[in-house]
Amino acid sequence: MKKLLTLSVVLEFLAFAALFTEYSDGLKTAVFVLLHLLACYLSAVASIGLLPKSLIVNKKRAVFFIFVVNSFIVVLGMLGTIIAVVFALLHPKKQILCTWKGIKNENLPANPRDMLYTKFGSGALRDILLNSPSVDRRIEAINSVGRLPRAERISFYKLALTDLSDDVRLLAYAQLDPLEQQISDNIKILENTYNHNKIADTAYNIAQQFWELCYLGLSDGVLFDHYISKAKEWCNIALSHEDRASFNLLKGRICLVIKENDEAYESFLKAQASKMLSSQVSSYIAECAFNKGDYKKVHEIISNIDTSNGSQLSKVKEYWCKNV
């Protein structure tokens, strides 16, 4: 096979030499084409012969393929075939059989900003908290979420309260209790302020604080029922002073939670009538219509919501506009 390769190279050079002879142009071209095609064929046969039989599925097709490549790419085609095909197949890269590699146990970041430069996002921390067998590792995860936004932080702490380890549960409770206490202290201060100066904004702020205790998940059961009723009570007090769009919006959201759908719908309509932005109210009105079973109304409202700026409701709108 090596002799065939050598012969094919010699024939290729002879083909080029024929172009510089003193014969007529037609004869020179015929001799060049004949020698070139013969050289390409010998090169193709030699190249296939050098390869292991296990790599060749169809010998005729393989020879034809290399012959065509060599024919259209003069000289370089033969050299490229020998280097790129024959040499590459005879000397393949070593395959790495191990599909995994070990990594060291990295420390979790103490500041959420540091998460931008590590693999530990909030999802990774949640996974550690749920699945890590190491108590110290779970405690480290709780400490790492200390400066996250309050709503996200509380969800981590409530998840940690279900942990089997007393150390993890106590740490989560120690982090969660001050948050609830802070809101409770704010409520007391605002109530004292309202007793001295009965204005709508103060009553609304108290309602917001009670709503936050419910919305953030800081309460459940009987305590949740108490807080949500107080939120509605103070919202009504604020509305008794002044009928404002933001007051009606909060009352509507509270009524949705306690399943008072008709009252919620009425509050949202009042908020909308007070020239509140449609994007702030429409989704809640659609939820009221859904609770009533008026799916035609839901479709009508959702289809008019603007989601051009990447709104969180874009997927909801896509579903209702295409499937309903």
Phi and psi in degrees as GROMACS dihedral restraints (atoms count N, CA, C in turn):
[ dihedral_restraints ]
;  ai    aj    ak    al  type     phi  dphi    fc
    3     4     5     6     1   -67.4    20    10
    4     5     6     7     1   -34.8    20    10
    6     7     8     9     1   -65.2    20    10
    7     8     9    10     1   -39.3    20    10
    9    10    11    12     1   -62.5    20    10
   10    11    12    13     1   -41.9    20    10
   12    13    14    15     1   -61.7    20    10
   13    14    15    16     1   -43.7    20    10
   15    16    17    18     1   -62.6    20    10
   16    17    18    19     1   -42.5    20    10
   18    19    20    21     1   -63.4    20    10
   19    20    21    22     1   -40.3    20    10
   21    22    23    24     1   -64.5    20    10
   22    23    24    25     1   -37.7    20    10
   24    25    26    27     1   -66.5    20    10
   25    26    27    28     1   -42.0    20    10
   27    28    29    30     1   -62.2    20    10
   28    29    30    31     1   -44.0    20    10
   30    31    32    33     1   -62.5    20    10
   31    32    33    34     1   -36.5    20    10
   33    34    35    36     1   -63.9    20    10
   34    35    36    37     1   -42.4    20    10
   36    37    38    39     1   -69.2    20    10
   37    38    39    40     1   -35.7    20    10
   39    40    41    42     1   -63.6    20    10
   40    41    42    43     1   -36.3    20    10
   42    43    44    45     1   -62.0    20    10
   43    44    45    46     1   -42.3    20    10
   45    46    47    48     1   -68.4    20    10
   46    47    48    49     1   -36.4    20    10
   48    49    50    51     1   -63.8    20    10
   49    50    51    52     1   -32.9    20    10
   51    52    53    54     1   -63.3    20    10
   52    53    54    55     1   -26.4    20    10
   54    55    56    57     1   -69.1    20    10
   55    56    57    58     1   -19.3    20    10
   57    58    59    60     1  -104.8    20    10
   58    59    60    61     1    13.2    20    10
   60    61    62    63     1   -81.0    20    10
   61    62    63    64     1   175.1    20    10
   63    64    65    66     1   -92.4    20    10
   64    65    66    67     1     7.1    20    10
   66    67    68    69     1   -73.0    20    10
   67    68    69    70     1   172.4    20    10
   69    70    71    72     1   -66.8    20    10
   70    71    72    73     1   158.9    20    10
   72    73    74    75     1   -60.5    20    10
   73    74    75    76     1   -41.3    20    10
   75    76    77    78     1   -61.8    20    10
   76    77    78    79     1   -42.8    20    10
   78    79    80    81     1   -68.8    20    10
   79    80    81    82     1   -40.6    20    10
   81    82    83    84     1   -61.8    20    10
   82    83    84    85     1   -42.4    20    10
   84    85    86    87     1   -64.7    20    10
   85    86    87    88     1   -41.9    20    10
   87    88    89    90     1   -64.2    20    10
   88    89    90    91     1   -44.4    20    10
   90    91    92    93     1   -63.6    20    10
   91    92    93    94     1   -41.3    20    10
   93    94    95    96     1   -62.0    20    10
   94    95    96    97     1   -47.5    20    10
   96    97    98    99     1   -63.7    20    10
   97    98    99   100     1   -43.2    20    10
   99   100   101   102     1   -63.9    20    10
  100   101   102   103     1   -49.2    20    10
  102   103   104   105     1   -65.4    20    10
  103   104   105   106     1   -38.8    20    10
  105   106   107   108     1   -64.4    20    10
  106   107   108   109     1   -46.1    20    10
  108   109   110   111     1   -65.9    20    10
  109   110   111   112     1   -37.4    20    10
  111   112   113   114     1   -65.6    20    10
  112   113   114   115     1   -42.2    20    10
  114   115   116   117     1   -62.9    20    10
  115   116   117   118     1   -41.1    20    10
  117   118   119   120     1   -64.6    20    10
  118   119   120   121     1   -41.5    20    10
  120   121   122   123     1   -65.3    20    10
  121   122   123   124     1   -46.4    20    10
  123   124   125   126     1   -62.4    20    10
  124   125   126   127     1   -38.8    20    10
  126   127   128   129     1   -64.5    20    10
  127   128   129   130     1   -40.6    20    10
  129   130   131   132     1   -65.7    20    10
  130   131   132   133     1   -44.2    20    10
  132   133   134   135     1   -63.6    20    10
  133   134   135   136     1   -42.7    20    10
  135   136   137   138     1   -65.5    20    10
  136   137   138   139     1   -40.9    20    10
  138   139   140   141     1   -62.9    20    10
  139   140   141   142     1   -43.7    20    10
  141   142   143   144     1   -68.1    20    10
  142   143   144   145     1   -35.8    20    10
  144   145   146   147     1   -67.0    20    10
  145   146   147   148     1   -25.9    20    10
  147   148   149   150     1   -77.6    20    10
  148   149   150   151     1   -19.0    20    10
  150   151   152   153     1   -83.8    20    10
  151   152   153   154     1   151.3    20    10
  153   154   155   156     1   -63.0    20    10
  154   155   156   157     1   145.2    20    10
  156   157   158   159     1   -63.0    20    10
  157   158   159   160     1   -27.5    20    10
  159   160   161   162     1   -66.6    20    10
  160   161   162   163     1   -20.0    20    10
  162   163   164   165     1   -89.3    20    10
  163   164   165   166     1   -11.1    20    10
  165   166   167   168     1  -103.2    20    10
  166   167   168   169     1   116.9    20    10
  168   169   170   171     1   -87.7    20    10
  169   170   171   172     1   -47.6    20    10
  171   172   173   174     1  -134.8    20    10
  172   173   174   175     1   107.7    20    10
  174   175   176   177     1   -64.1    20    10
  175   176   177   178     1   -42.3    20    10
  177   178   179   180     1   -63.0    20    10
  178   179   180   181     1   -44.8    20    10
  180   181   182   183     1   -64.9    20    10
  181   182   183   184     1   -39.6    20    10
  183   184   185   186     1   -63.3    20    10
  184   185   186   187     1   -45.1    20    10
  186   187   188   189     1   -61.8    20    10
  187   188   189   190     1   -42.5    20    10
  189   190   191   192     1   -63.4    20    10
  190   191   192   193     1   -41.6    20    10
  192   193   194   195     1   -61.6    20    10
  193   194   195   196     1   -49.7    20    10
  195   196   197   198     1   -66.5    20    10
  196   197   198   199     1   -36.2    20    10
  198   199   200   201     1   -61.5    20    10
  199   200   201   202     1   -44.0    20    10
  201   202   203   204     1   -64.3    20    10
  202   203   204   205     1   -44.8    20    10
  204   205   206   207     1   -60.1    20    10
  205   206   207   208     1   -47.0    20    10
  207   208   209   210     1   -64.4    20    10
  208   209   210   211     1   -34.6    20    10
  210   211   212   213     1   -67.4    20    10
  211   212   213   214     1   -40.2    20    10
  213   214   215   216     1   -87.9    20    10
  214   215   216   217     1   -17.1    20    10
  216   217   218   219     1  -118.4    20    10
  217   218   219   220     1    95.2    20    10
  219   220   221   222     1   -65.4    20    10
  220   221   222   223     1   134.7    20    10
  222   223   224   225     1    62.4    20    10
  223   224   225   226     1   -59.4    20    10
  225   226   227   228     1   -63.1    20    10
  226   227   228   229     1   -29.4    20    10
  228   229   230   231     1   -63.8    20    10
  229   230   231   232     1   -42.5    20    10
  231   232   233   234     1   -67.3    20    10
  232   233   234   235     1   -46.0    20    10
  234   235   236   237     1   -64.5    20    10
  235   236   237   238     1   -42.0    20    10
  237   238   239   240     1   -63.7    20    10
  238   239   240   241     1   -39.5    20    10
  240   241   242   243     1   -63.9    20    10
  241   242   243   244     1   -43.8    20    10
  243   244   245   246     1   -64.6    20    10
  244   245   246   247     1   -41.6    20    10
  246   247   248   249     1   -79.7    20    10
  247   248   249   250     1   -50.0    20    10
  249   250   251   252     1   -77.7    20    10
  250   251   252   253     1   -32.5    20    10
  252   253   254   255     1   -99.6    20    10
  253   254   255   256     1   -59.8    20    10
  255   256   257   258     1   -65.7    20    10
  256   257   258   259     1   -53.2    20    10
  258   259   260   261     1   -64.2    20    10
  259   260   261   262     1   -40.7    20    10
  261   262   263   264     1   -65.7    20    10
  262   263   264   265     1   -38.6    20    10
  264   265   266   267     1   -75.3    20    10
  265   266   267   268     1   -30.8    20    10
  267   268   269   270     1   -76.8    20    10
  268   269   270   271     1   -25.0    20    10
  270   271   272   273     1  -129.5    20    10
  271   272   273   274     1    68.7    20    10
  273   274   275   276     1   -70.7    20    10
  274   275   276   277     1   159.4    20    10
  276   277   278   279     1   -66.9    20    10
  277   278   279   280     1   147.2    20    10
  279   280   281   282     1   -66.4    20    10
  280   281   282   283     1   130.6    20    10
  282   283   284   285     1   -86.0    20    10
  283   284   285   286     1   135.2    20    10
  285   286   287   288     1   -87.6    20    10
  286   287   288   289     1   110.5    20    10
  288   289   290   291     1   -77.9    20    10
  289   290   291   292     1   -25.5    20    10
  291   292   293   294     1   -80.7    20    10
  292   293   294   295     1   119.0    20    10
  294   295   296   297     1   -95.3    20    10
  295   296   297   298     1     7.9    20    10
  297   298   299   300     1  -142.0    20    10
  298   299   300   301     1   161.3    20    10
  300   301   302   303     1  -142.7    20    10
  301   302   303   304     1   146.7    20    10
  303   304   305   306     1   -80.2    20    10
  304   305   306   307     1   147.7    20    10
  306   307   308   309     1  -129.9    20    10
  307   308   309   310     1   155.4    20    10
  309   310   311   312     1   -74.0    20    10
  310   311   312   313     1   158.5    20    10
  312   313   314   315     1   -79.3    20    10
  313   314   315   316     1   102.2    20    10
  315   316   317   318     1   -81.2    20    10
  316   317   318   319     1   150.1    20    10
  318   319   320   321     1   -76.9    20    10
  319   320   321   322     1   143.6    20    10
  321   322   323   324     1   -76.9    20    10
  322   323   324   325     1   146.7    20    10
  324   325   326   327     1   -71.3    20    10
  325   326   327   328     1   144.9    20    10
  327   328   329   330     1   -88.4    20    10
  328   329   330   331     1   -15.7    20    10
  330   331   332   333     1  -122.9    20    10
  331   332   333   334     1   131.8    20    10
  333   334   335   336     1   -57.0    20    10
  334   335   336   337     1   -28.9    20    10
  336   337   338   339     1   -64.1    20    10
  337   338   339   340     1   -31.7    20    10
  339   340   341   342     1   -67.3    20    10
  340   341   342   343     1   -18.7    20    10
  342   343   344   345     1   -67.7    20    10
  343   344   345   346     1   -20.0    20    10
  345   346   347   348     1   -65.7    20    10
  346   347   348   349     1   -23.4    20    10
  348   349   350   351     1  -110.9    20    10
  349   350   351   352     1    12.9    20    10
  351   352   353   354     1  -132.1    20    10
  352   353   354   355     1   176.1    20    10
  354   355   356   357     1   -85.0    20    10
  355   356   357   358     1     0.5    20    10
  357   358   359   360     1   -96.6    20    10
  358   359   360   361     1    89.5    20    10
  360   361   362   363     1   -89.7    20    10
  361   362   363   364     1  -174.2    20    10
  363   364   365   366     1   -63.7    20    10
  364   365   366   367     1   -33.2    20    10
  366   367   368   369     1   -64.4    20    10
  367   368   369   370     1   -40.2    20    10
  369   370   371   372     1   -66.8    20    10
  370   371   372   373     1   -39.4    20    10
  372   373   374   375     1   -65.3    20    10
  373   374   375   376     1   -39.5    20    10
  375   376   377   378     1   -64.3    20    10
  376   377   378   379     1   -39.4    20    10
  378   379   380   381     1   -64.8    20    10
  379   380   381   382     1   -40.0    20    10
  381   382   383   384     1   -63.0    20    10
  382   383   384   385     1   -43.3    20    10
  384   385   386   387     1   -64.3    20    10
  385   386   387   388     1   -32.5    20    10
  387   388   389   390     1   -86.1    20    10
  388   389   390   391     1   -35.3    20    10
  390   391   392   393     1  -119.0    20    10
  391   392   393   394     1   -14.4    20    10
  393   394   395   396     1   -68.8    20    10
  394   395   396   397     1   130.2    20    10
  396   397   398   399     1   -76.5    20    10
  397   398   399   400     1   -13.0    20    10
  399   400   401   402     1   -89.1    20    10
  400   401   402   403     1   124.3    20    10
  402   403   404   405     1   -64.5    20    10
  403   404   405   406     1   -41.4    20    10
  405   406   407   408     1   -61.8    20    10
  406   407   408   409     1   -37.4    20    10
  408   409   410   411     1   -66.7    20    10
  409   410   411   412     1   -38.9    20    10
  411   412   413   414     1   -69.5    20    10
  412   413   414   415     1   -37.4    20    10
  414   415   416   417     1   -64.4    20    10
  415   416   417   418     1   -40.3    20    10
  417   418   419   420     1   -62.1    20    10
  418   419   420   421     1   -37.0    20    10
  420   421   422   423     1   -65.2    20    10
  421   422   423   424     1   -40.5    20    10
  423   424   425   426     1   -64.0    20    10
  424   425   426   427     1   -41.6    20    10
  426   427   428   429     1   -66.1    20    10
  427   428   429   430     1   -28.1    20    10
  429   430   431   432     1   -74.1    20    10
  430   431   432   433     1   -19.6    20    10
  432   433   434   435     1   -96.9    20    10
  433   434   435   436     1    11.3    20    10
  435   436   437   438     1   -61.3    20    10
  436   437   438   439     1   -25.1    20    10
  438   439   440   441     1  -115.7    20    10
  439   440   441   442     1    15.9    20    10
  441   442   443   444     1   -71.5    20    10
  442   443   444   445     1   165.2    20    10
  444   445   446   447     1   -53.5    20    10
  445   446   447   448     1   146.7    20    10
  447   448   449   450     1   -58.1    20    10
  448   449   450   451     1   -43.1    20    10
  450   451   452   453     1   -61.9    20    10
  451   452   453   454     1   -42.8    20    10
  453   454   455   456     1   -69.9    20    10
  454   455   456   457     1   -37.6    20    10
  456   457   458   459     1   -63.1    20    10
  457   458   459   460     1   -42.5    20    10
  459   460   461   462     1   -64.7    20    10
  460   461   462   463     1   -37.8    20    10
  462   463   464   465     1   -62.4    20    10
  463   464   465   466     1   -35.9    20    10
  465   466   467   468     1   -66.3    20    10
  466   467   468   469     1   -45.5    20    10
  468   469   470   471     1   -63.8    20    10
  469   470   471   472     1   -41.2    20    10
  471   472   473   474     1   -66.3    20    10
  472   473   474   475     1   -34.7    20    10
  474   475   476   477     1   -65.8    20    10
  475   476   477   478     1   -38.7    20    10
  477   478   479   480     1   -69.8    20    10
  478   479   480   481     1   -23.1    20    10
  480   481   482   483     1   -66.8    20    10
  481   482   483   484     1   -15.3    20    10
  483   484   485   486     1   -95.0    20    10
  484   485   486   487     1     3.8    20    10
  486   487   488   489     1   -67.7    20    10
  487   488   489   490     1   150.0    20    10
  489   490   491   492     1   -76.1    20    10
  490   491   492   493     1   -19.7    20    10
  492   493   494   495     1   -86.9    20    10
  493   494   495   496     1   131.6    20    10
  495   496   497   498     1   -63.1    20    10
  496   497   498   499     1   -37.6    20    10
  498   499   500   501     1   -62.2    20    10
  499   500   501   502     1   -42.2    20    10
  501   502   503   504     1   -67.8    20    10
  502   503   504   505     1   -43.9    20    10
  504   505   506   507     1   -64.1    20    10
  505   506   507   508     1   -42.9    20    10
  507   508   509   510     1   -66.0    20    10
  508   509   510   511     1   -38.9    20    10
  510   511   512   513     1   -65.9    20    10
  511   512   513   514     1   -41.5    20    10
  513   514   515   516     1   -63.8    20    10
  514   515   516   517     1   -42.2    20    10
  516   517   518   519     1   -66.0    20    10
  517   518   519   520     1   -38.3    20    10
  519   520   521   522     1   -64.4    20    10
  520   521   522   523     1   -30.8    20    10
  522   523   524   525     1   -82.1    20    10
  523   524   525   526     1   -30.9    20    10
  525   526   527   528     1   -81.4    20    10
  526   527   528   529     1   -37.7    20    10
  528   529   530   531     1   -60.2    20    10
  529   530   531   532     1   -43.9    20    10
  531   532   533   534     1   -61.9    20    10
  532   533   534   535     1   -30.5    20    10
  534   535   536   537     1   -64.8    20    10
  535   536   537   538     1   -45.8    20    10
  537   538   539   540     1   -66.6    20    10
  538   539   540   541     1   -38.7    20    10
  540   541   542   543     1   -65.3    20    10
  541   542   543   544     1   -37.1    20    10
  543   544   545   546     1   -63.1    20    10
  544   545   546   547     1   -43.5    20    10
  546   547   548   549     1   -67.5    20    10
  547   548   549   550     1   -40.3    20    10
  549   550   551   552     1   -62.3    20    10
  550   551   552   553     1   -40.2    20    10
  552   553   554   555     1   -64.9    20    10
  553   554   555   556     1   -38.7    20    10
  555   556   557   558     1   -62.3    20    10
  556   557   558   559     1   -38.9    20    10
  558   559   560   561     1   -63.5    20    10
  559   560   561   562     1   -43.5    20    10
  561   562   563   564     1   -62.2    20    10
  562   563   564   565     1   -42.7    20    10
  564   565   566   567     1   -64.2    20    10
  565   566   567   568     1   -43.4    20    10
  567   568   569   570     1   -67.5    20    10
  568   569   570   571     1   -36.8    20    10
  570   571   572   573     1   -64.4    20    10
  571   572   573   574     1   -40.7    20    10
  573   574   575   576     1   -64.5    20    10
  574   575   576   577     1   -38.6    20    10
  576   577   578   579     1   -64.4    20    10
  577   578   579   580     1   -40.4    20    10
  579   580   581   582     1   -68.1    20    10
  580   581   582   583     1   -35.7    20    10
  582   583   584   585     1   -64.3    20    10
  583   584   585   586     1   -28.9    20    10
  585   586   587   588     1   -89.3    20    10
  586   587   588   589     1   -28.7    20    10
  588   589   590   591     1  -146.8    20    10
  589   590   591   592     1    97.2    20    10
  591   592   593   594     1   -78.5    20    10
  592   593   594   595     1    95.0    20    10
  594   595   596   597     1  -125.3    20    10
  595   596   597   598     1   158.6    20    10
  597   598   599   600     1   -65.6    20    10
  598   599   600   601     1   -40.5    20    10
  600   601   602   603     1   -61.8    20    10
  601   602   603   604     1   -38.8    20    10
  603   604   605   606     1   -66.5    20    10
  604   605   606   607     1   -44.6    20    10
  606   607   608   609     1   -62.0    20    10
  607   608   609   610     1   -39.3    20    10
  609   610   611   612     1   -65.0    20    10
  610   611   612   613     1   -40.8    20    10
  612   613   614   615     1   -63.6    20    10
  613   614   615   616     1   -36.8    20    10
  615   616   617   618     1   -64.9    20    10
  616   617   618   619     1   -43.6    20    10
  618   619   620   621     1   -60.1    20    10
  619   620   621   622     1   -40.8    20    10
  621   622   623   624     1   -62.8    20    10
  622   623   624   625     1   -38.9    20    10
  624   625   626   627     1   -66.2    20    10
  625   626   627   628     1   -42.7    20    10
  627   628   629   630     1   -64.7    20    10
  628   629   630   631     1   -40.1    20    10
  630   631   632   633     1   -62.6    20    10
  631   632   633   634     1   -37.4    20    10
  633   634   635   636     1   -66.3    20    10
  634   635   636   637     1   -36.7    20    10
  636   637   638   639     1   -59.9    20    10
  637   638   639   640     1   -34.1    20    10
  639   640   641   642     1   -83.2    20    10
  640   641   642   643     1   -44.7    20    10
  642   643   644   645     1   -66.0    20    10
  643   644   645   646     1   -36.7    20    10
  645   646   647   648     1   -80.5    20    10
  646   647   648   649     1    -6.6    20    10
  648   649   650   651     1    80.8    20    10
  649   650   651   652     1    24.6    20    10
  651   652   653   654     1   -82.1    20    10
  652   653   654   655     1    -3.3    20    10
  654   655   656   657     1  -142.3    20    10
  655   656   657   658     1   156.4    20    10
  657   658   659   660     1  -153.6    20    10
  658   659   660   661     1   168.7    20    10
  660   661   662   663     1    65.1    20    10
  661   662   663   664     1  -136.0    20    10
  663   664   665   666     1   -63.5    20    10
  664   665   666   667     1   -38.3    20    10
  666   667   668   669     1   -63.6    20    10
  667   668   669   670     1   -38.6    20    10
  669   670   671   672     1   -62.9    20    10
  670   671   672   673     1   -45.2    20    10
  672   673   674   675     1   -59.4    20    10
  673   674   675   676     1   -39.2    20    10
  675   676   677   678     1   -65.7    20    10
  676   677   678   679     1   -47.3    20    10
  678   679   680   681     1   -65.1    20    10
  679   680   681   682     1   -41.0    20    10
  681   682   683   684     1   -69.8    20    10
  682   683   684   685     1   -34.0    20    10
  684   685   686   687     1   -69.8    20    10
  685   686   687   688     1   -37.4    20    10
  687   688   689   690     1   -66.8    20    10
  688   689   690   691     1   -36.6    20    10
  690   691   692   693     1   -61.9    20    10
  691   692   693   694     1   -43.7    20    10
  693   694   695   696     1   -67.4    20    10
  694   695   696   697     1   -39.9    20    10
  696   697   698   699     1   -60.2    20    10
  697   698   699   700     1   -47.5    20    10
  699   700   701   702     1   -71.7    20    10
  700   701   702   703     1   -27.8    20    10
  702   703   704   705     1   -68.2    20    10
  703   704   705   706     1   -39.1    20    10
  705   706   707   708     1   -65.5    20    10
  706   707   708   709     1   -36.6    20    10
  708   709   710   711     1   -63.7    20    10
  709   710   711   712     1   -42.8    20    10
  711   712   713   714     1   -62.4    20    10
  712   713   714   715     1   -39.4    20    10
  714   715   716   717     1   -69.9    20    10
  715   716   717   718     1   -27.6    20    10
  717   718   719   720     1   -68.6    20    10
  718   719   720   721     1   -26.5    20    10
  720   721   722   723     1   -82.0    20    10
  721   722   723   724     1   -41.3    20    10
  723   724   725   726     1  -157.0    20    10
  724   725   726   727     1   131.9    20    10
  726   727   728   729     1   -87.8    20    10
  727   728   729   730     1    92.7    20    10
  729   730   731   732     1  -114.3    20    10
  730   731   732   733     1   149.8    20    10
  732   733   734   735     1   -60.3    20    10
  733   734   735   736     1   -44.5    20    10
  735   736   737   738     1   -64.0    20    10
  736   737   738   739     1   -32.9    20    10
  738   739   740   741     1   -66.9    20    10
  739   740   741   742     1   -44.0    20    10
  741   742   743   744     1   -66.5    20    10
  742   743   744   745     1   -35.9    20    10
  744   745   746   747     1   -63.3    20    10
  745   746   747   748     1   -45.9    20    10
  747   748   749   750     1   -64.1    20    10
  748   749   750   751     1   -41.5    20    10
  750   751   752   753     1   -63.1    20    10
  751   752   753   754     1   -40.5    20    10
  753   754   755   756     1   -61.7    20    10
  754   755   756   757     1   -41.7    20    10
  756   757   758   759     1   -65.5    20    10
  757   758   759   760     1   -39.0    20    10
  759   760   761   762     1   -64.8    20    10
  760   761   762   763     1   -43.9    20    10
  762   763   764   765     1   -64.9    20    10
  763   764   765   766     1   -33.6    20    10
  765   766   767   768     1   -61.6    20    10
  766   767   768   769     1   -40.1    20    10
  768   769   770   771     1   -67.1    20    10
  769   770   771   772     1   -38.4    20    10
  771   772   773   774     1   -93.0    20    10
  772   773   774   775     1    15.3    20    10
  774   775   776   777     1    66.1    20    10
  775   776   777   778     1    26.1    20    10
  777   778   779   780     1   -96.5    20    10
  778   779   780   781     1    76.6    20    10
  780   781   782   783     1   -67.6    20    10
  781   782   783   784     1   -42.6    20    10
  783   784   785   786     1   -64.2    20    10
  784   785   786   787     1   -42.7    20    10
  786   787   788   789     1   -67.4    20    10
  787   788   789   790     1   -36.8    20    10
  789   790   791   792     1   -63.6    20    10
  790   791   792   793     1   -44.9    20    10
  792   793   794   795     1   -60.6    20    10
  793   794   795   796     1   -41.7    20    10
  795   796   797   798     1   -63.8    20    10
  796   797   798   799     1   -40.6    20    10
  798   799   800   801     1   -66.2    20    10
  799   800   801   802     1   -40.6    20    10
  801   802   803   804     1   -66.7    20    10
  802   803   804   805     1   -37.9    20    10
  804   805   806   807     1   -64.9    20    10
  805   806   807   808     1   -37.7    20    10
  807   808   809   810     1   -65.4    20    10
  808   809   810   811     1   -40.6    20    10
  810   811   812   813     1   -63.5    20    10
  811   812   813   814     1   -40.1    20    10
  813   814   815   816     1   -68.5    20    10
  814   815   816   817     1   -37.9    20    10
  816   817   818   819     1   -68.1    20    10
  817   818   819   820     1   -22.8    20    10
  819   820   821   822     1   -86.0    20    10
  820   821   822   823     1    21.2    20    10
  822   823   824   825     1    67.3    20    10
  823   824   825   826     1    30.1    20    10
  825   826   827   828     1   -74.6    20    10
  826   827   828   829     1   148.5    20    10
  828   829   830   831     1   -57.3    20    10
  829   830   831   832     1   137.1    20    10
  831   832   833   834     1   -60.1    20    10
  832   833   834   835     1   -34.6    20    10
  834   835   836   837     1   -64.8    20    10
  835   836   837   838     1   -22.3    20    10
  837   838   839   840     1   -84.6    20    10
  838   839   840   841     1   -21.0    20    10
  840   841   842   843     1  -115.2    20    10
  841   842   843   844     1   -31.9    20    10
  843   844   845   846     1   -55.7    20    10
  844   845   846   847     1   -43.8    20    10
  846   847   848   849     1   -62.8    20    10
  847   848   849   850     1   -35.1    20    10
  849   850   851   852     1   -72.3    20    10
  850   851   852   853     1   -38.2    20    10
  852   853   854   855     1   -64.2    20    10
  853   854   855   856     1   -38.4    20    10
  855   856   857   858     1   -63.4    20    10
  856   857   858   859     1   -37.0    20    10
  858   859   860   861     1   -65.7    20    10
  859   860   861   862     1   -39.5    20    10
  861   862   863   864     1   -62.3    20    10
  862   863   864   865     1   -43.2    20    10
  864   865   866   867     1   -63.8    20    10
  865   866   867   868     1   -37.7    20    10
  867   868   869   870     1   -64.4    20    10
  868   869   870   871     1   -41.3    20    10
  870   871   872   873     1   -64.2    20    10
  871   872   873   874     1   -29.4    20    10
  873   874   875   876     1   -81.5    20    10
  874   875   876   877     1   -12.7    20    10
  876   877   878   879     1    85.7    20    10
  877   878   879   880     1    13.0    20    10
  879   880   881   882     1   -89.9    20    10
  880   881   882   883     1    76.9    20    10
  882   883   884   885     1   -71.3    20    10
  883   884   885   886     1   -26.5    20    10
  885   886   887   888     1   -63.3    20    10
  886   887   888   889     1   -40.4    20    10
  888   889   890   891     1   -67.1    20    10
  889   890   891   892     1   -39.6    20    10
  891   892   893   894     1   -59.4    20    10
  892   893   894   895     1   -47.1    20    10
  894   895   896   897     1   -60.1    20    10
  895   896   897   898     1   -41.6    20    10
  897   898   899   900     1   -64.4    20    10
  898   899   900   901     1   -42.7    20    10
  900   901   902   903     1   -71.2    20    10
  901   902   903   904     1   -47.2    20    10
  903   904   905   906     1   -63.1    20    10
  904   905   906   907     1   -38.0    20    10
  906   907   908   909     1   -66.3    20    10
  907   908   909   910     1   -21.5    20    10
  909   910   911   912     1   -93.8    20    10
  910   911   912   913     1    -2.7    20    10
  912   913   914   915     1   -76.8    20    10
  913   914   915   916     1   132.1    20    10
  915   916   917   918     1   -81.3    20    10
  916   917   918   919     1   117.8    20    10
  918   919   920   921     1  -119.5    20    10
  919   920   921   922     1    22.7    20    10
  921   922   923   924     1   -67.8    20    10
  922   923   924   925     1   -25.1    20    10
  924   925   926   927     1   -98.6    20    10
  925   926   927   928     1    29.2    20    10
  927   928   929   930     1    73.7    20    10
  928   929   930   931     1    38.2    20    10
  930   931   932   933     1   -62.2    20    10
  931   932   933   934     1   151.1    20    10
  933   934   935   936     1   -65.7    20    10
  934   935   936   937     1   -16.8    20    10
  936   937   938   939     1   -90.4    20    10
  937   938   939   940     1     6.9    20    10
  939   940   941   942     1   -61.0    20    10
  940   941   942   943     1   -40.7    20    10
  942   943   944   945     1   -70.9    20    10
  943   944   945   946     1   -35.8    20    10
  945   946   947   948     1   -64.0    20    10
  946   947   948   949     1   -43.6    20    10
  948   949   950   951     1   -63.5    20    10
  949   950   951   952     1   -41.5    20    10
  951   952   953   954     1   -60.9    20    10
  952   953   954   955     1   -40.9    20    10
  954   955   956   957     1   -65.9    20    10
  955   956   957   958     1   -49.0    20    10
  957   958   959   960     1   -69.1    20    10
  958   959   960   961     1   -32.9    20    10
  960   961   962   963     1   -79.5    20    10
  961   962   963   964     1   -22.1    20    10
  963   964   965   966     1  -105.4    20    10
  964   965   966   967     1   -32.1    20    10
  966   967   968   969     1  -110.4    20    10
  967   968   969   970     1    -7.5    20    10
